[in-house]
Amino acid sequence: MKSIFQAAVLAAVIAVPAVSFAQSQQPLTRAQVRDELVQLRAAGYDPHDWMHYPENIQAAEARVGAEKASNTAYGPSTSGTSQSSQ
């Protein structure tokens, strides 16, 4: 009985990541691809610059990622200063 339980637990542990991975891999629509390309071009990516291809798109993706990260922050800005009344 113990080995059946262990086998069931092992099967569940193996199946859960496979199911969650399959759900997250949805194909992009044309509109999503166009939006990504517009964002990359605005961040400095030039699709016609084949001489600097990997560096060019990686730098643009990093800029877009940093911009998205800064736009999703909640609450007030934490870059200010404050004074205590003590």
N, CA, C and O atoms as a CHARMM CRD file, in Angstrom:
* protein
*
  344
    1    1 MET  N      0.81500  -1.18100   0.00000 PROA 1      0.00000
    2    1 MET  CA     0.00000   0.00000   0.00000 PROA 1      0.00000
    3    1 MET  C      0.87100   1.26100   0.00000 PROA 1      0.00000
    4    1 MET  O      0.53500   2.26400  -0.63100 PROA 1      0.00000
    5    2 LYS  N      1.98200   1.19100   0.71300 PROA 2      0.00000
    6    2 LYS  CA     2.87000   2.34400   0.80300 PROA 2      0.00000
    7    2 LYS  C      3.48300   2.65900  -0.56000 PROA 2      0.00000
    8    2 LYS  O      3.63400   3.83200  -0.90400 PROA 2      0.00000
    9    3 SER  N      3.83500   1.65100  -1.33600 PROA 3      0.00000
   10    3 SER  CA     4.44900   1.88100  -2.64000 PROA 3      0.00000
   11    3 SER  C      3.44100   2.47100  -3.62800 PROA 3      0.00000
   12    3 SER  O      3.82900   3.24800  -4.50100 PROA 3      0.00000
   13    4 ILE  N      2.15900   2.12200  -3.51000 PROA 4      0.00000
   14    4 ILE  CA     1.13400   2.70300  -4.38700 PROA 4      0.00000
   15    4 ILE  C      0.98800   4.19100  -4.08500 PROA 4      0.00000
   16    4 ILE  O      0.88000   5.01100  -4.99600 PROA 4      0.00000
   17    5 PHE  N      0.98700   4.52700  -2.80100 PROA 5      0.00000
   18    5 PHE  CA     0.89600   5.93100  -2.40100 PROA 5      0.00000
   19    5 PHE  C      2.10200   6.71400  -2.90400 PROA 5      0.00000
   20    5 PHE  O      1.95000   7.82100  -3.42100 PROA 5      0.00000
   21    6 GLN  N      3.28200   6.15600  -2.76000 PROA 6      0.00000
   22    6 GLN  CA     4.49400   6.82600  -3.23200 PROA 6      0.00000
   23    6 GLN  C      4.46300   7.00100  -4.74900 PROA 6      0.00000
   24    6 GLN  O      4.87800   8.04100  -5.26000 PROA 6      0.00000
   25    7 ALA  N      3.98000   6.00000  -5.46200 PROA 7      0.00000
   26    7 ALA  CA     3.88200   6.09300  -6.91400 PROA 7      0.00000
   27    7 ALA  C      2.89300   7.17700  -7.32400 PROA 7      0.00000
   28    7 ALA  O      3.13800   7.91000  -8.28200 PROA 7      0.00000
   29    8 ALA  N      1.77700   7.28400  -6.60600 PROA 8      0.00000
   30    8 ALA  CA     0.78200   8.31600  -6.91300 PROA 8      0.00000
   31    8 ALA  C      1.34300   9.70900  -6.64600 PROA 8      0.00000
   32    8 ALA  O      1.12300  10.63000  -7.43300 PROA 8      0.00000
   33    9 VAL  N      2.05900   9.86100  -5.55000 PROA 9      0.00000
   34    9 VAL  CA     2.66800  11.15600  -5.23300 PROA 9      0.00000
   35    9 VAL  C      3.72200  11.51700  -6.27100 PROA 9      0.00000
   36    9 VAL  O      3.79200  12.66300  -6.71500 PROA 9      0.00000
   37   10 LEU  N      4.52600  10.56500  -6.65200 PROA 10     0.00000
   38   10 LEU  CA     5.55400  10.80400  -7.66400 PROA 10     0.00000
   39   10 LEU  C      4.92500  11.18500  -8.99900 PROA 10     0.00000
   40   10 LEU  O      5.41000  12.09400  -9.67100 PROA 10     0.00000
   41   11 ALA  N      3.85700  10.50600  -9.38900 PROA 11     0.00000
   42   11 ALA  CA     3.17400  10.83100 -10.64200 PROA 11     0.00000
   43   11 ALA  C      2.58600  12.24100 -10.59000 PROA 11     0.00000
   44   11 ALA  O      2.63600  12.96800 -11.58200 PROA 11     0.00000
   45   12 ALA  N      2.03400  12.62800  -9.45200 PROA 12     0.00000
   46   12 ALA  CA     1.46800  13.97200  -9.31300 PROA 12     0.00000
   47   12 ALA  C      2.56100  15.03300  -9.38100 PROA 12     0.00000
   48   12 ALA  O      2.37600  16.07400 -10.01100 PROA 12     0.00000
   49   13 VAL  N      3.68600  14.77800  -8.74300 PROA 13     0.00000
   50   13 VAL  CA     4.79100  15.73200  -8.76000 PROA 13     0.00000
   51   13 VAL  C      5.33100  15.91200 -10.17300 PROA 13     0.00000
   52   13 VAL  O      5.71400  17.01800 -10.55500 PROA 13     0.00000
   53   14 ILE  N      5.36400  14.85300 -10.93600 PROA 14     0.00000
   54   14 ILE  CA     5.85400  14.93100 -12.31700 PROA 14     0.00000
   55   14 ILE  C      4.81400  15.59700 -13.22600 PROA 14     0.00000
   56   14 ILE  O      5.18800  16.33800 -14.13600 PROA 14     0.00000
   57   15 ALA  N      3.53600  15.35400 -13.00300 PROA 15     0.00000
   58   15 ALA  CA     2.48700  15.85800 -13.88300 PROA 15     0.00000
   59   15 ALA  C      2.20200  17.34000 -13.68400 PROA 15     0.00000
   60   15 ALA  O      1.87500  18.02100 -14.65500 PROA 15     0.00000
   61   16 VAL  N      2.31100  17.86400 -12.48100 PROA 16     0.00000
   62   16 VAL  CA     1.95100  19.26000 -12.20800 PROA 16     0.00000
   63   16 VAL  C      2.79500  20.24700 -13.01600 PROA 16     0.00000
   64   16 VAL  O      2.21000  21.13800 -13.63300 PROA 16     0.00000
   65   17 PRO  N      4.11900  20.15300 -13.05700 PROA 17     0.00000
   66   17 PRO  CA     4.86400  21.10300 -13.87900 PROA 17     0.00000
   67   17 PRO  C      4.54200  20.97700 -15.36700 PROA 17     0.00000
   68   17 PRO  O      4.51800  21.98400 -16.07500 PROA 17     0.00000
   69   18 ALA  N      4.29800  19.78500 -15.84300 PROA 18     0.00000
   70   18 ALA  CA     3.98300  19.59900 -17.26500 PROA 18     0.00000
   71   18 ALA  C      2.66400  20.26800 -17.61000 PROA 18     0.00000
   72   18 ALA  O      2.54500  20.88300 -18.67000 PROA 18     0.00000
   73   19 VAL  N      1.67500  20.15900 -16.73900 PROA 19     0.00000
   74   19 VAL  CA     0.37700  20.77700 -16.99700 PROA 19     0.00000
   75   19 VAL  C      0.49400  22.29600 -16.93000 PROA 19     0.00000
   76   19 VAL  O     -0.06400  22.98800 -17.78100 PROA 19     0.00000
   77   20 SER  N      1.20000  22.82700 -15.94500 PROA 20     0.00000
   78   20 SER  CA     1.32100  24.27900 -15.83100 PROA 20     0.00000
   79   20 SER  C      2.13300  24.85100 -16.98300 PROA 20     0.00000
   80   20 SER  O      1.85400  25.96400 -17.43000 PROA 20     0.00000
   81   21 PHE  N      3.13100  24.12500 -17.47600 PROA 21     0.00000
   82   21 PHE  CA     3.90800  24.59300 -18.61400 PROA 21     0.00000
   83   21 PHE  C      3.05000  24.61700 -19.86900 PROA 21     0.00000
   84   21 PHE  O      3.14700  25.55500 -20.66000 PROA 21     0.00000
   85   22 ALA  N      2.23400  23.62900 -20.06200 PROA 22     0.00000
   86   22 ALA  CA     1.39600  23.56700 -21.25300 PROA 22     0.00000
   87   22 ALA  C      0.38200  24.70300 -21.27800 PROA 22     0.00000
   88   22 ALA  O      0.04400  25.19100 -22.35700 PROA 22     0.00000
   89   23 GLN  N     -0.10400  25.13000 -20.14000 PROA 23     0.00000
   90   23 GLN  CA    -1.07600  26.20700 -20.09700 PROA 23     0.00000
   91   23 GLN  C     -0.44700  27.56000 -20.36400 PROA 23     0.00000
   92   23 GLN  O     -1.12100  28.45300 -20.87800 PROA 23     0.00000
   93   24 SER  N      0.80600  27.73900 -20.03700 PROA 24     0.00000
   94   24 SER  CA     1.43700  29.04100 -20.19500 PROA 24     0.00000
   95   24 SER  C      1.98000  29.26800 -21.59700 PROA 24     0.00000
   96   24 SER  O      2.37000  30.39000 -21.92000 PROA 24     0.00000
   97   25 GLN  N      2.01800  28.26000 -22.42600 PROA 25     0.00000
   98   25 GLN  CA     2.57800  28.38700 -23.76600 PROA 25     0.00000
   99   25 GLN  C      1.49100  28.57600 -24.81000 PROA 25     0.00000
  100   25 GLN  O      1.29000  27.72000 -25.67100 PROA 25     0.00000
  101   26 GLN  N      0.79200  29.70000 -24.73200 PROA 26     0.00000
  102   26 GLN  CA    -0.23000  29.98500 -25.72100 PROA 26     0.00000
  103   26 GLN  C      0.40700  30.75800 -26.86800 PROA 26     0.00000
  104   26 GLN  O      1.27500  31.59700 -26.63000 PROA 26     0.00000
  105   27 PRO  N     -0.00100  30.49600 -28.09800 PROA 27     0.00000
  106   27 PRO  CA     0.58500  31.21700 -29.22900 PROA 27     0.00000
  107   27 PRO  C      0.19700  32.68900 -29.19100 PROA 27     0.00000
  108   27 PRO  O     -0.88900  33.05100 -28.73800 PROA 27     0.00000
  109   28 LEU  N      1.10000  33.52300 -29.67200 PROA 28     0.00000
  110   28 LEU  CA     0.83900  34.95100 -29.71700 PROA 28     0.00000
  111   28 LEU  C     -0.01900  35.28800 -30.93100 PROA 28     0.00000
  112   28 LEU  O      0.06500  34.62800 -31.96700 PROA 28     0.00000
  113   29 THR  N     -0.83000  36.30500 -30.79200 PROA 29     0.00000
  114   29 THR  CA    -1.60500  36.77500 -31.92700 PROA 29     0.00000
  115   29 THR  C     -0.74900  37.74400 -32.74100 PROA 29     0.00000
  116   29 THR  O      0.29500  38.19500 -32.27200 PROA 29     0.00000
  117   30 ARG  N     -1.18400  38.06000 -33.94400 PROA 30     0.00000
  118   30 ARG  CA    -0.45000  39.01400 -34.77400 PROA 30     0.00000
  119   30 ARG  C     -0.38600  40.37600 -34.10400 PROA 30     0.00000
  120   30 ARG  O      0.63500  41.06100 -34.17100 PROA 30     0.00000
  121   31 ALA  N     -1.46700  40.76400 -33.46600 PROA 31     0.00000
  122   31 ALA  CA    -1.49400  42.06500 -32.79100 PROA 31     0.00000
  123   31 ALA  C     -0.47300  42.11000 -31.65900 PROA 31     0.00000
  124   31 ALA  O      0.18400  43.13200 -31.46400 PROA 31     0.00000
  125   32 GLN  N     -0.32900  41.01500 -30.90800 PROA 32     0.00000
  126   32 GLN  CA     0.65200  40.97000 -29.82300 PROA 32     0.00000
  127   32 GLN  C      2.07300  41.06000 -30.36500 PROA 32     0.00000
  128   32 GLN  O      2.92100  41.73700 -29.78400 PROA 32     0.00000
  129   33 VAL  N      2.33200  40.37800 -31.47600 PROA 33     0.00000
  130   33 VAL  CA     3.66600  40.41100 -32.07800 PROA 33     0.00000
  131   33 VAL  C      3.96500  41.82400 -32.57800 PROA 33     0.00000
  132   33 VAL  O      5.06700  42.33300 -32.37600 PROA 33     0.00000
  133   34 ARG  N      2.98400  42.46100 -33.23300 PROA 34     0.00000
  134   34 ARG  CA     3.17800  43.83600 -33.70100 PROA 34     0.00000
  135   34 ARG  C      3.43600  44.78200 -32.54100 PROA 34     0.00000
  136   34 ARG  O      4.30400  45.64900 -32.63400 PROA 34     0.00000
  137   35 ASP  N      2.68600  44.62800 -31.43600 PROA 35     0.00000
  138   35 ASP  CA     2.88900  45.47700 -30.26400 PROA 35     0.00000
  139   35 ASP  C      4.29100  45.30500 -29.69200 PROA 35     0.00000
  140   35 ASP  O      4.93500  46.28500 -29.31800 PROA 35     0.00000
  141   36 GLU  N      4.76500  44.06400 -29.62400 PROA 36     0.00000
  142   36 GLU  CA     6.12400  43.81800 -29.13000 PROA 36     0.00000
  143   36 GLU  C      7.16300  44.46200 -30.03500 PROA 36     0.00000
  144   36 GLU  O      8.13200  45.04500 -29.54800 PROA 36     0.00000
  145   37 LEU  N      6.97200  44.36200 -31.34500 PROA 37     0.00000
  146   37 LEU  CA     7.91300  44.96100 -32.29000 PROA 37     0.00000
  147   37 LEU  C      7.91700  46.48000 -32.15800 PROA 37     0.00000
  148   37 LEU  O      8.97900  47.10000 -32.22400 PROA 37     0.00000
  149   38 VAL  N      6.75100  47.08700 -31.97300 PROA 38     0.00000
  150   38 VAL  CA     6.67700  48.53500 -31.78800 PROA 38     0.00000
  151   38 VAL  C      7.42400  48.93600 -30.51400 PROA 38     0.00000
  152   38 VAL  O      8.15900  49.92300 -30.51100 PROA 38     0.00000
  153   39 GLN  N      7.24100  48.17800 -29.43800 PROA 39     0.00000
  154   39 GLN  CA     7.93800  48.47000 -28.18100 PROA 39     0.00000
  155   39 GLN  C      9.45000  48.33300 -28.35000 PROA 39     0.00000
  156   39 GLN  O     10.21100  49.16500 -27.85500 PROA 39     0.00000
  157   40 LEU  N      9.88400  47.28500 -29.05000 PROA 40     0.00000
  158   40 LEU  CA    11.32200  47.07800 -29.25200 PROA 40     0.00000
  159   40 LEU  C     11.92200  48.18400 -30.11400 PROA 40     0.00000
  160   40 LEU  O     13.02400  48.65700 -29.83500 PROA 40     0.00000
  161   41 ARG  N     11.20700  48.60000 -31.15800 PROA 41     0.00000
  162   41 ARG  CA    11.70500  49.68800 -32.00400 PROA 41     0.00000
  163   41 ARG  C     11.78300  50.98500 -31.22100 PROA 41     0.00000
  164   41 ARG  O     12.73100  51.75100 -31.38900 PROA 41     0.00000
  165   42 ALA  N     10.80100  51.24500 -30.36600 PROA 42     0.00000
  166   42 ALA  CA    10.83100  52.45000 -29.54000 PROA 42     0.00000
  167   42 ALA  C     11.99600  52.41300 -28.55500 PROA 42     0.00000
  168   42 ALA  O     12.49500  53.46000 -28.14200 PROA 42     0.00000
  169   43 ALA  N     12.42700  51.21600 -28.18100 PROA 43     0.00000
  170   43 ALA  CA    13.54800  51.06100 -27.25500 PROA 43     0.00000
  171   43 ALA  C     14.89600  51.05100 -27.96500 PROA 43     0.00000
  172   43 ALA  O     15.93200  50.87700 -27.32400 PROA 43     0.00000
  173   44 GLY  N     14.89000  51.23700 -29.29600 PROA 44     0.00000
  174   44 GLY  CA    16.14600  51.33400 -30.02400 PROA 44     0.00000
  175   44 GLY  C     16.50500  50.15400 -30.88900 PROA 44     0.00000
  176   44 GLY  O     17.60100  50.12900 -31.45000 PROA 44     0.00000
  177   45 TYR  N     15.63900  49.18000 -31.02400 PROA 45     0.00000
  178   45 TYR  CA    15.93200  48.00500 -31.85400 PROA 45     0.00000
  179   45 TYR  C     15.73700  48.34400 -33.32500 PROA 45     0.00000
  180   45 TYR  O     14.71800  48.91700 -33.70900 PROA 45     0.00000
  181   46 ASP  N     16.70700  47.99100 -34.13500 PROA 46     0.00000
  182   46 ASP  CA    16.62900  48.18100 -35.58400 PROA 46     0.00000
  183   46 ASP  C     16.69200  46.80200 -36.22800 PROA 46     0.00000
  184   46 ASP  O     17.75200  46.17600 -36.22400 PROA 46     0.00000
  185   47 PRO  N     15.57100  46.30600 -36.78700 PROA 47     0.00000
  186   47 PRO  CA    15.57500  44.96000 -37.35900 PROA 47     0.00000
  187   47 PRO  C     16.44600  44.82800 -38.60300 PROA 47     0.00000
  188   47 PRO  O     16.73900  43.71100 -39.02900 PROA 47     0.00000
  189   48 HSD  N     16.86100  45.93600 -39.18900 PROA 48     0.00000
  190   48 HSD  CA    17.69300  45.89000 -40.38700 PROA 48     0.00000
  191   48 HSD  C     19.19000  45.91100 -40.06300 PROA 48     0.00000
  192   48 HSD  O     20.01200  45.81800 -40.97500 PROA 48     0.00000
  193   49 ASP  N     19.55200  46.03000 -38.80500 PROA 49     0.00000
  194   49 ASP  CA    20.95000  46.06200 -38.38500 PROA 49     0.00000
  195   49 ASP  C     21.41200  44.64100 -38.07400 PROA 49     0.00000
  196   49 ASP  O     21.42000  44.22700 -36.91400 PROA 49     0.00000
  197   50 TRP  N     21.79800  43.89400 -39.11400 PROA 50     0.00000
  198   50 TRP  CA    22.21600  42.51400 -38.94500 PROA 50     0.00000
  199   50 TRP  C     23.61100  42.38700 -38.35900 PROA 50     0.00000
  200   50 TRP  O     23.95700  41.33100 -37.82900 PROA 50     0.00000
  201   51 MET  N     24.41000  43.42100 -38.43900 PROA 51     0.00000
  202   51 MET  CA    25.78600  43.35100 -37.92700 PROA 51     0.00000
  203   51 MET  C     25.81500  43.26200 -36.39900 PROA 51     0.00000
  204   51 MET  O     26.73600  42.67500 -35.83100 PROA 51     0.00000
  205   52 HSD  N     24.82300  43.83500 -35.73900 PROA 52     0.00000
  206   52 HSD  CA    24.79500  43.85000 -34.27200 PROA 52     0.00000
  207   52 HSD  C     23.54800  43.15400 -33.75100 PROA 52     0.00000
  208   52 HSD  O     22.99000  43.55000 -32.72800 PROA 52     0.00000
  209   53 TYR  N     23.11000  42.11100 -34.46100 PROA 53     0.00000
  210   53 TYR  CA    21.81800  41.48700 -34.16500 PROA 53     0.00000
  211   53 TYR  C     21.65800  41.00400 -32.72400 PROA 53     0.00000
  212   53 TYR  O     20.73000  41.47200 -32.06400 PROA 53     0.00000
  213   54 PRO  N     22.44300  40.15000 -32.20600 PROA 54     0.00000
  214   54 PRO  CA    22.09300  39.66000 -30.85800 PROA 54     0.00000
  215   54 PRO  C     22.15300  40.76000 -29.80900 PROA 54     0.00000
  216   54 PRO  O     21.27500  40.85200 -28.95100 PROA 54     0.00000
  217   55 GLU  N     23.18600  41.59300 -29.87500 PROA 55     0.00000
  218   55 GLU  CA    23.33200  42.63700 -28.86600 PROA 55     0.00000
  219   55 GLU  C     22.21700  43.67000 -28.99000 PROA 55     0.00000
  220   55 GLU  O     21.70300  44.15800 -27.98400 PROA 55     0.00000
  221   56 ASN  N     21.84500  44.00200 -30.22800 PROA 56     0.00000
  222   56 ASN  CA    20.84400  45.02500 -30.48500 PROA 56     0.00000
  223   56 ASN  C     19.49000  44.65000 -29.87700 PROA 56     0.00000
  224   56 ASN  O     18.88400  45.46000 -29.17500 PROA 56     0.00000
  225   57 ILE  N     19.02300  43.46100 -30.13300 PROA 57     0.00000
  226   57 ILE  CA    17.69400  43.07200 -29.62900 PROA 57     0.00000
  227   57 ILE  C     17.73800  42.77200 -28.13300 PROA 57     0.00000
  228   57 ILE  O     16.75900  43.02300 -27.43100 PROA 57     0.00000
  229   58 GLN  N     18.84500  42.24300 -27.63500 PROA 58     0.00000
  230   58 GLN  CA    18.94200  41.97200 -26.20100 PROA 58     0.00000
  231   58 GLN  C     18.91800  43.26400 -25.40200 PROA 58     0.00000
  232   58 GLN  O     18.28800  43.33300 -24.34600 PROA 58     0.00000
  233   59 ALA  N     19.59900  44.28800 -25.89800 PROA 59     0.00000
  234   59 ALA  CA    19.60000  45.58400 -25.21500 PROA 59     0.00000
  235   59 ALA  C     18.19800  46.19600 -25.23600 PROA 59     0.00000
  236   59 ALA  O     17.74300  46.74600 -24.23300 PROA 59     0.00000
  237   60 ALA  N     17.51600  46.09900 -26.37900 PROA 60     0.00000
  238   60 ALA  CA    16.16000  46.64200 -26.47300 PROA 60     0.00000
  239   60 ALA  C     15.20200  45.87500 -25.56000 PROA 60     0.00000
  240   60 ALA  O     14.34900  46.48400 -24.91500 PROA 60     0.00000
  241   61 GLU  N     15.33200  44.55200 -25.49800 PROA 61     0.00000
  242   61 GLU  CA    14.48200  43.75700 -24.61100 PROA 61     0.00000
  243   61 GLU  C     14.73400  44.11500 -23.15300 PROA 61     0.00000
  244   61 GLU  O     13.79800  44.16400 -22.35500 PROA 61     0.00000
  245   62 ALA  N     15.98200  44.36500 -22.80200 PROA 62     0.00000
  246   62 ALA  CA    16.30100  44.76400 -21.42600 PROA 62     0.00000
  247   62 ALA  C     15.66400  46.11400 -21.09800 PROA 62     0.00000
  248   62 ALA  O     15.14000  46.30500 -20.00000 PROA 62     0.00000
  249   63 ARG  N     15.71000  47.05600 -22.05800 PROA 63     0.00000
  250   63 ARG  CA    15.09500  48.36700 -21.83000 PROA 63     0.00000
  251   63 ARG  C     13.57700  48.23600 -21.68000 PROA 63     0.00000
  252   63 ARG  O     12.98300  48.85800 -20.79900 PROA 63     0.00000
  253   64 VAL  N     12.95500  47.43500 -22.53100 PROA 64     0.00000
  254   64 VAL  CA    11.50600  47.23500 -22.45000 PROA 64     0.00000
  255   64 VAL  C     11.15300  46.55700 -21.12800 PROA 64     0.00000
  256   64 VAL  O     10.18200  46.94200 -20.47600 PROA 64     0.00000
  257   65 GLY  N     11.92500  45.56100 -20.73000 PROA 65     0.00000
  258   65 GLY  CA    11.67500  44.87900 -19.45900 PROA 65     0.00000
  259   65 GLY  C     11.81900  45.80900 -18.26800 PROA 65     0.00000
  260   65 GLY  O     11.02600  45.74300 -17.32900 PROA 65     0.00000
  261   66 ALA  N     12.82800  46.67800 -18.29600 PROA 66     0.00000
  262   66 ALA  CA    13.01400  47.63500 -17.20600 PROA 66     0.00000
  263   66 ALA  C     11.86800  48.63700 -17.17400 PROA 66     0.00000
  264   66 ALA  O     11.41400  49.03500 -16.10100 PROA 66     0.00000
  265   67 GLU  N     11.40800  49.04100 -18.33900 PROA 67     0.00000
  266   67 GLU  CA    10.28400  49.98400 -18.40600 PROA 67     0.00000
  267   67 GLU  C      9.01000  49.34500 -17.86800 PROA 67     0.00000
  268   67 GLU  O      8.25600  49.98400 -17.13400 PROA 67     0.00000
  269   68 LYS  N      8.76700  48.08700 -18.23000 PROA 68     0.00000
  270   68 LYS  CA     7.58200  47.38600 -17.73200 PROA 68     0.00000
  271   68 LYS  C      7.66400  47.20300 -16.22300 PROA 68     0.00000
  272   68 LYS  O      6.65900  47.33500 -15.52500 PROA 68     0.00000
  273   69 ALA  N      8.85000  46.90300 -15.71800 PROA 69     0.00000
  274   69 ALA  CA     9.01300  46.70500 -14.27700 PROA 69     0.00000
  275   69 ALA  C      8.77200  48.00300 -13.51700 PROA 69     0.00000
  276   69 ALA  O      8.19600  47.98700 -12.42900 PROA 69     0.00000
  277   70 SER  N      9.20300  49.11500 -14.07500 PROA 70     0.00000
  278   70 SER  CA     8.99800  50.38600 -13.38100 PROA 70     0.00000
  279   70 SER  C      7.55500  50.84900 -13.47800 PROA 70     0.00000
  280   70 SER  O      7.10100  51.60800 -12.62200 PROA 70     0.00000
  281   71 ASN  N      6.82100  50.41500 -14.49600 PROA 71     0.00000
  282   71 ASN  CA     5.42300  50.81300 -14.65600 PROA 71     0.00000
  283   71 ASN  C      4.46600  49.97000 -13.83500 PROA 71     0.00000
  284   71 ASN  O      3.30900  50.35700 -13.66800 PROA 71     0.00000
  285   72 THR  N      4.90300  48.84200 -13.32200 PROA 72     0.00000
  286   72 THR  CA     4.00100  47.95900 -12.58800 PROA 72     0.00000
  287   72 THR  C      4.15100  48.10300 -11.07900 PROA 72     0.00000
  288   72 THR  O      3.53600  47.34800 -10.32700 PROA 72     0.00000
  289   73 ALA  N      4.94900  49.04900 -10.63000 PROA 73     0.00000
  290   73 ALA  CA     5.14500  49.23200  -9.19100 PROA 73     0.00000
  291   73 ALA  C      3.89200  49.83300  -8.56700 PROA 73     0.00000
  292   73 ALA  O      3.22700  50.66600  -9.18300 PROA 73     0.00000
  293   74 TYR  N      3.57400  49.41900  -7.36200 PROA 74     0.00000
  294   74 TYR  CA     2.43100  49.94100  -6.63500 PROA 74     0.00000
  295   74 TYR  C      2.91200  50.84900  -5.52600 PROA 74     0.00000
  296   74 TYR  O      4.01900  50.68300  -5.01300 PROA 74     0.00000
  297   75 GLY  N      2.09500  51.79800  -5.16100 PROA 75     0.00000
  298   75 GLY  CA     2.40900  52.67500  -4.04900 PROA 75     0.00000
  299   75 GLY  C      3.19700  53.88100  -4.47600 PROA 75     0.00000
  300   75 GLY  O      3.47800  54.06700  -5.66000 PROA 75     0.00000
  301   76 PRO  N      3.55500  54.70800  -3.50400 PROA 76     0.00000
  302   76 PRO  CA     4.28800  55.93500  -3.82100 PROA 76     0.00000
  303   76 PRO  C      5.72300  55.64600  -4.21400 PROA 76     0.00000
  304   76 PRO  O      6.24100  54.55600  -3.97000 PROA 76     0.00000
  305   77 SER  N      6.34600  56.61300  -4.81200 PROA 77     0.00000
  306   77 SER  CA     7.75000  56.48300  -5.21100 PROA 77     0.00000
  307   77 SER  C      8.61400  56.35800  -3.96700 PROA 77     0.00000
  308   77 SER  O      8.38100  57.03600  -2.96700 PROA 77     0.00000
  309   78 THR  N      9.60000  55.49500  -4.03500 PROA 78     0.00000
  310   78 THR  CA    10.49900  55.30500  -2.89100 PROA 78     0.00000
  311   78 THR  C     11.82900  55.99000  -3.08600 PROA 78     0.00000
  312   78 THR  O     12.75400  55.77800  -2.30200 PROA 78     0.00000
  313   79 SER  N     11.94600  56.81800  -4.12500 PROA 79     0.00000
  314   79 SER  CA    13.23300  57.46500  -4.38700 PROA 79     0.00000
  315   79 SER  C     13.33700  58.83200  -3.73300 PROA 79     0.00000
  316   79 SER  O     14.34300  59.51500  -3.92200 PROA 79     0.00000
  317   80 GLY  N     12.32900  59.26100  -2.96700 PROA 80     0.00000
  318   80 GLY  CA    12.34100  60.57600  -2.31500 PROA 80     0.00000
  319   80 GLY  C     13.05400  60.53100  -0.98800 PROA 80     0.00000
  320   80 GLY  O     13.58300  59.49600  -0.58200 PROA 80     0.00000
  321   81 THR  N     13.06300  61.65900  -0.31800 PROA 81     0.00000
  322   81 THR  CA    13.66400  61.74600   1.01200 PROA 81     0.00000
  323   81 THR  C     12.58700  62.14000   2.00700 PROA 81     0.00000
  324   81 THR  O     11.53400  62.64700   1.62300 PROA 81     0.00000
  325   82 SER  N     12.84700  61.91100   3.26400 PROA 82     0.00000
  326   82 SER  CA    11.90400  62.31200   4.31300 PROA 82     0.00000
  327   82 SER  C     12.67200  62.78400   5.53600 PROA 82     0.00000
  328   82 SER  O     13.83700  62.44400   5.73700 PROA 82     0.00000
  329   83 GLN  N     11.98400  63.57800   6.34300 PROA 83     0.00000
  330   83 GLN  CA    12.60300  64.07200   7.56000 PROA 83     0.00000
  331   83 GLN  C     11.72900  63.69100   8.74000 PROA 83     0.00000
  332   83 GLN  O     10.50700  63.59700   8.62800 PROA 83     0.00000
  333   84 SER  N     12.37400  63.47500   9.86100 PROA 84     0.00000
  334   84 SER  CA    11.65400  63.14800  11.07700 PROA 84     0.00000
  335   84 SER  C     11.49900  64.42500  11.90700 PROA 84     0.00000
  336   84 SER  O     12.33700  65.32200  11.81400 PROA 84     0.00000
  337   85 SER  N     10.44900  64.51900  12.70800 PROA 85     0.00000
  338   85 SER  CA    10.23500  65.71100  13.53000 PROA 85     0.00000
  339   85 SER  C     10.82300  65.56300  14.92400 PROA 85     0.00000
  340   85 SER  O     10.43300  66.30800  15.82400 PROA 85     0.00000
  341   86 GLN  N     11.71500  64.66300  15.13200 PROA 86     0.00000
  342   86 GLN  CA    12.29200  64.43600  16.46500 PROA 86     0.00000
  343   86 GLN  C     13.46700  65.29700  16.71200 PROA 86     0.00000
  344   86 GLN  O     14.06700  65.23000  17.78500 PROA 86     0.00000
